[in-house]
Structure formats: structure tokens, C-alpha cells
Amino acid sequence: MLLVVDSVVTFMRVFWVVVIIGTLIIELATPNLNTIWFSIGGVIALILNYLGVTNPWIQLIVFLLVSTVLLFSVGKIAKKYLKKTPEAQTNIDAAVGKEILITKDANSHTSGEGKYNGLIWSVICNDENGVKKDEYAIILKVEGNKLIVKRK
């Protein structure tokens, strides 16, 4: 009987270490403060295991209770205080309103290319007639890695 209890205790210790490491990896991959609370719950369950609570169901219930309470209490407070700041404007945002030299024809259906500040950008023209190679256009806005332009 003692051998069975020892193997269950050892299994649960390994299980909680795997839960802790797994939830930490998930949290690092998606830093949204959701799985970190399960890591803490796993640590508490592992501590219970080391303190002699050998019943895996008690460990599991404590894990779920601690994780849930932390997720819905501390998690909400932490998210509120750690709100992500708005994205900083990039240097390309300063290009809005400036001229760009078109190096490959573009229209509203087909993207082309243009040269701005020595770099080649994908461009889309909002004008149905589009812009032709070697013409200048005005940059209206930046959408990802594309510049939306209009004929000059």
C-alpha cells in the first residue's frame, strides 16, 4: 500500500511540474495574463503535495479554486493596471501627405510599388484610374506594409 501511495505522490509531483511549466510557456507565448494564474495554482498544489496532502483530488480541487479565484480577481485588476499602451506611431506615419514616386503601376484592384525615402513600398491607388510608373502620387495612409495613395 505504501508503494502505491509513493508512486501516486511522485506522479502528482511530476504532473504539477508539467502543469506549471506548460502554463508558463503558454503565458510567455501569449502574454495576456490568463494562464499565469494556473501556474500559481499548480505551485500551490505542488506545495500541498510536499506538505503531505497525498490525495490527488484535493490537490486538483485546490488547484482549480486557487487558479479560478486568481484569474477572476487579481487577473482583472492586473489587466486593468497593465493595460497595453496604444501603439507608438512609426516613422512611416509621418509620410502621410508626402509624395511617392511610383515604380510599378497600381490601381484600386492591383497593388504596385513606389519609392519613398529610398525604400520600395507596396502601394494601392484609391483612384479607379490608378497611377502609372514614373508618376508621383500622394500618400493618404499606411495600412500594414502598404501605402494607400492617390494621383497627384
C-alpha positions as CSV (number, residue, x, y, z in Angstrom):
1,M,0.0,0.0,0.0
2,L,2.8,2.4,0.8
3,L,4.4,1.8,-2.6
4,V,1.1,2.8,-4.3
5,V,0.9,6.0,-2.3
6,D,4.5,6.8,-3.0
7,S,4.0,6.3,-6.8
8,V,0.8,8.5,-6.7
9,V,2.7,11.2,-4.8
10,T,5.6,11.0,-7.3
11,F,3.2,11.1,-10.3
12,M,1.4,14.1,-8.9
13,R,4.7,15.9,-8.3
14,V,5.7,15.4,-11.9
15,F,2.2,16.3,-13.0
16,W,2.2,19.6,-11.2
17,V,5.7,20.5,-12.5
18,V,4.5,19.8,-16.1
19,V,1.3,21.9,-15.5
20,I,3.5,24.8,-14.1
21,I,6.0,24.7,-16.9
22,G,3.3,24.2,-19.6
23,T,1.2,27.1,-18.4
24,L,4.3,29.3,-18.1
25,I,5.2,28.5,-21.7
26,I,1.7,29.3,-22.8
27,E,1.8,32.6,-20.9
28,L,5.1,33.6,-22.5
29,A,3.8,32.8,-25.9
30,T,0.6,34.8,-25.4
31,P,1.2,37.4,-22.7
32,N,-2.4,38.1,-21.8
33,L,-2.3,37.2,-18.1
34,N,-4.7,34.2,-18.4
35,T,-2.5,31.2,-17.8
36,I,-0.1,32.6,-15.2
37,W,-2.8,32.1,-12.6
38,F,-2.9,28.4,-13.4
39,S,0.9,28.3,-12.9
40,I,0.4,29.7,-9.4
41,G,-2.4,27.2,-8.7
42,G,0.0,24.5,-9.8
43,V,2.7,25.7,-7.4
44,I,0.2,25.7,-4.5
45,A,-0.9,22.2,-5.4
46,L,2.7,21.1,-5.6
47,I,3.4,22.6,-2.2
48,L,0.4,20.7,-0.8
49,N,1.9,17.5,-2.3
50,Y,5.2,18.2,-0.5
51,L,3.4,19.0,2.8
52,G,1.8,15.5,2.8
53,V,-1.6,16.0,1.2
54,T,-1.4,12.8,-0.9
55,N,-5.0,12.8,-2.2
56,P,-4.8,13.9,-5.9
57,W,-8.4,15.0,-5.8
58,I,-7.8,17.5,-3.0
59,Q,-4.8,18.8,-4.9
60,L,-6.8,19.2,-8.0
61,I,-9.7,21.0,-6.3
62,V,-7.3,23.4,-4.6
63,F,-5.5,24.0,-7.9
64,L,-8.8,24.8,-9.6
65,L,-10.0,27.0,-6.8
66,V,-6.8,29.0,-6.5
67,S,-6.5,29.4,-10.2
68,T,-10.1,30.5,-10.7
69,V,-10.0,32.9,-7.8
70,L,-6.8,34.5,-9.0
71,L,-8.0,34.6,-12.6
72,F,-11.2,36.4,-11.8
73,S,-9.9,38.7,-9.0
74,V,-6.2,39.5,-9.3
75,G,-6.3,38.9,-13.1
76,K,-8.9,41.5,-13.7
77,I,-7.1,44.0,-11.5
78,A,-3.7,43.3,-13.1
79,K,-5.1,43.6,-16.6
80,K,-6.6,47.0,-15.7
81,Y,-3.3,48.3,-14.4
82,L,-1.1,46.7,-17.0
83,K,-3.2,47.9,-20.0
84,K,-1.2,48.0,-23.1
85,T,-0.3,51.5,-24.2
86,P,-1.5,52.4,-27.7
87,E,0.9,51.6,-30.4
88,A,3.5,54.3,-30.9
89,Q,3.4,56.0,-34.2
90,T,6.2,54.9,-36.6
91,N,8.3,57.0,-38.8
92,I,6.3,55.9,-41.8
93,D,3.2,57.6,-40.3
94,A,5.0,60.9,-41.0
95,A,4.8,60.0,-44.7
96,V,1.1,60.7,-44.9
97,G,0.6,63.7,-47.2
98,K,4.0,63.3,-48.8
99,E,4.9,62.4,-52.4
100,I,5.9,59.0,-53.5
101,L,7.5,58.1,-56.9
102,I,5.5,55.2,-58.5
103,T,7.9,52.5,-59.8
104,K,5.2,49.9,-60.8
105,D,1.6,50.7,-62.0
106,A,-1.0,50.5,-59.3
107,N,-4.8,50.9,-59.1
108,S,-7.6,50.1,-56.7
109,H,-7.6,46.4,-57.7
110,T,-3.9,45.7,-58.2
111,S,-1.1,46.7,-55.9
112,G,2.0,48.3,-57.4
113,E,5.2,49.7,-56.0
114,G,6.5,53.1,-55.1
115,K,9.8,54.6,-53.8
116,Y,9.6,56.7,-50.7
117,N,12.7,57.8,-48.7
118,G,14.9,55.4,-50.7
119,L,12.7,52.3,-49.9
120,I,10.3,50.4,-52.1
121,W,6.8,50.1,-50.8
122,S,3.7,48.3,-52.0
123,V,1.1,50.8,-53.0
124,I,-2.6,50.7,-53.7
125,C,-4.2,53.7,-55.5
126,N,-7.6,54.7,-54.3
127,D,-8.4,56.2,-57.8
128,E,-10.0,53.8,-60.3
129,N,-7.7,55.1,-63.0
130,G,-4.7,54.3,-60.8
131,V,-1.2,55.7,-61.1
132,K,1.4,54.8,-63.7
133,K,5.1,54.1,-63.4
134,D,7.3,57.3,-63.0
135,E,4.3,59.4,-61.8
136,Y,4.2,61.0,-58.4
137,A,1.3,60.2,-56.0
138,I,0.3,61.5,-52.6
139,I,0.4,59.1,-49.6
140,L,-3.0,59.0,-47.9
141,K,-2.5,56.4,-45.2
142,V,-0.4,53.5,-44.1
143,E,-2.1,50.0,-43.8
144,G,0.3,47.5,-42.6
145,N,3.1,47.3,-45.1
146,K,1.1,49.0,-47.9
147,L,0.7,52.7,-48.7
148,I,-2.6,53.9,-49.9
149,V,-2.0,56.7,-52.4
150,K,-3.9,59.0,-54.7
151,R,-2.9,60.6,-58.0
152,K,-1.1,63.9,-57.7
